[in-house]
């Protein structure tokens, strides 16, 4: 076992003071956050600099100005503190083990996963799940997650996969909108505002192709970064939403949106569960993978490894 060198492992109080100063942008803000005096924060920063053997801040008129080295150090230290905090909260929440840290897409988590999770937790009482939203890809070496549910292709670096389902698209609009603008064919969408997600720039092209019709002239687009925002915009009559069918069916069943023309048109991409190879045997992850596969089978979808 390699011994850890004390010089390169500063006391946690020094790192917390440094982290607070960097985030707050001042000694005063850091002192307020940590419940310490400004002089104590300054002494902690000086002790950290002495232990590292270099200056992290430039002193100017009682202000601390971070150096470039401090910026690099902060990025790493901030991530390390988050890992420590997550590990501690997970241990406190479930001292017997069995915690799964999962990164998820926000709308998928709230509209598809969350309603199903109580049954999983009931069937697996020794397991707890921590959910954190992520829009963009990350590396499992840099983020403290056991797995991620994401949309796209099976191209997550260094990962193993379980394919959940392909995305299928349904166009929807509010009942009042359709009463004022009836849509009998694709040409009737001329002049309409077509709502779309920033991460699905080709989705409307796929939908019109699925209707065997060109996109009519005069349509305009409105980009949004979350499906939840798009749903509310469509319900308010702002335009026509193009939703994954699993989301569209929720709004349709509640009568808040109505489908337009052919529903469930094949889109591009799929929903995946991915995990780092080194965690493939993690018991909570194994249970969660098996449960997801059961959910897909119940919905008539064959989930498979890639």
N, C-alpha and C positions, 0 to 999 in steps of 0.2 A: 504493500500500500504506500502510495506517494505521500510524504508529509507535506502539509500545507504551510507555506512560508508566511509567518506573522506579518511581515512588512506589507505584503500584498493583500492582506485581509484586514482592512481598517475596521475599527469598532462600529457597530451599527448606528450608534448615536452620531458619529461623524458623517456617515453616509446619509442619514436622514436629514441632517442639517444642510448638507450640500444639495440634496434633492429638493428640499423645500425652498432654498434660496434660488435655485435655477427655475423652479416652477413659478414661484411668486415674483421673481424679478427684483427682489430687494431683501435686505436683512430684516427690515421691519415686517414685511409680509410673512417671512419665514418664522419670525419670532411669534407672531400672532397665531400662525397655524399650529406650531408645536407647543405653544404655551410656555415659552422661554423668554428670557430677556434678550435684547439685541446684543449686549456684550457677550452673553453666553454663546449665541450663534456665531459671533465673530471669532471667539476663542476656538470653537469647534472646527470652523473652517481653517483657521491657522494650524490647528493640530493635524488636520487631514493633509494640508499642504506640506507640513513638516515630515509626515510619515511617507508621503509619496516622493518628496524631494523635488517638487516643482510648484510654481505658482499657478493656481487655477483662476485667479481673478486679478484684475488690475484695479488698484485703489485710486479713486479719483473723487475728491470732494465728498468724502464719507460714503461713496457709492462703491459697490463691487461690480465690476464689468467683467463678465466671463471671457476667458481666453478661448481660442479655437480648440485647444486641448480639453478645456472644461466642457465644451459642447459635445465632443466625442465621448468623453467619460460619462457625461450625464445620460446619453442615450443608452449606454450599456448598464449603468447603475440603476437607472429607472426600470429597465426591463428586469434586472435581477431582483429588485425590491418587489416588483409585481409578482414574480414567481414565488418569492418567500411568503408574501401575503396570501397568495392563492393556496399555497400548500398548507399554511396554518389554518385558514378558514375551512379548507376541505377536511383537515384532520379534526377540527373542533366539531364540524357538522356531522362527521361520520367517523368516530374514533376507531371503529372496527374495520375500516377500509371500505373498498367498493365504491370509490368516487370516479365519475367519468366527467372530464372537462371537455365540453363540446363547443366548437365554433359553428354558428348557424347563420343563415340568411334571415333577416328580421321578419319578413312577411311569411315565409315558409314556416318559421318557428311559431309565430302566433296563430296562424290560420290552419296549418296542417299538423305540426308536431305537438304543440301544447295540448290540444284537445285529446290526444291519444296517450300522452305521457302518464296520466294518473293510473291507467291500467297497467302500464309497464312497471311503474313503481310499486303498485299493489302486488304484482306477480313476483317482483324482485325486491323484497323489503330491505335487504342489506345493501342496496345500491342507491347512491344519490347522484344526481346529474346537475352539473353547473353549466348554464348556457350563457354564451357571450356572442353578440352579433359581430360579424365580419363581412364586409363587402368585397374586399380585395384579397388576392392570394397572399399567403405568407409561407415561411418555411417552418417546419415543425421544430427545427433546431433553435429558432429565434422566438417562438411563441410557445407558451406552456399548455398546449392543447393535446388531448389524446386522440382526437378525431375532428373532422369537419364535414358538414353537409353543405354542398355548394352546387352551383349550376354551371354547366359547361361541358368539357370533354374529359376523358380520363388521362389528363396530362399534368396532374399534380406531382411535383418532383419528389422522388424518394418515397412514394406512397403506394399502398395497396388499396383496392377499391371494391365497393359493392354498388352496382348500378341500381338505383331505385326505380325511376321511370323516365321515359322520354317526355319532353314538353309538347303539349298540344294546345293550340290557341283558339280561343273563342272571343269574338267581338261582341261587346255588350253596350247598351245605352239605357238611360233612365226611361221609364214608361212615358213620362211627359214629353221627353225629347222625341221619342218615336211617334208619339201622337201628333206632334207638330211637324215632324220630318219622317214620314213613313219610308221604310226601306224594303223594296221588293226585289231589287237586284243591286249589284255593286255600283252601277252608275248613279243610283240614288244617293250615294255618299258624296257626290260632287259638292264642294263648298263646305264640307263638314270638317270639324277639328278632330284630327286623329291623335289620340293620346298614346304615347309609347314610352317605354323604359329606355334610359340611356344605354344600358348594357345589351339591348336587343335592337340595334339599329336596322336590321333587316327583317324584323318580325312582320311588319305590315306587307312587305313584298311577298313573304311566304303566305300570308293569309289571302291576299288577292289571287296569288297563284292557285291556292286551294279552292278558290271560287271560280277558277277558270275564267278570270276577268282581269283586265288591266286596271291599274289605279286610276280613277277618274281625275280629270283636270280640276283644279280649283281647290283640292283638299290641302289643308295646312296641318303641320305637325306641332305637337307640344311635348317637349321632353320632360320626363320626371325621373327621380332617382329611386323611388320605391313604389311597389304595387299598391300599398295601402293608400298612398297619396293619389294615385291614379283612380282607384276605386271611388274615393270620396269626390274627386273631380267629376267623374262620370255620373255619380248619383246626383250631384248638384246641377247636372245638365250642361256641363262645360264642353263636352264632346263625347266621342266614342272611345271606349277603353278596349284595349286588346290584352286579354288576360290569359294566363295559364288556365286550362280547363278546370283544374282542381279548385282554383280560386273562384272562377266564374260560376261554378255550380252552387257555391255557398250563397252568393249574391242573388242568383236566379231563384233559388229555392225560397229565399226570403222576400222575393218580389221587388227588390230594390233596383235590379237591373234585368234587362230582357236580352236574350241572345239575338244576334243578327245573322241571317243567312245560314250557311253551313257551319255547324260548330265543330270543335275539336279538330282543327286543321293541324297536321303535323308541322312542327317548327324545327328549329335547329338547336341541338344541345339536349342535355338530360340532367337530372338531379342525381348526385352521387354522395355516398359516404366514403371518405378517404381517411386513412390512418397511417402513421409511420410504421415501417416494417418492424422496427424494434418493439412496438407495442401490440403487435398482432395477437399475442397470447394474453393480453390484459383481460382478466375475468369480466369486469364490467363491460368492456368493449365487446367481448365475445357474446355476452348476453344481449347487448343492444343490437349487434349485427343480426343475431338470430331473430330477435323481435321485429326488426325492420323487414326482414325477409318474410316473416309471417304476415305483416301488415300488407305487403305487396301481394302476397298470394291471396289474402282475403279480398283485396280489391281487384283480383283477376289479373295481376301484373306479375310477370316472372322476373324477380330480381336476380341478378347474377354478378359473379366476380369478373373483374377485368384485369 
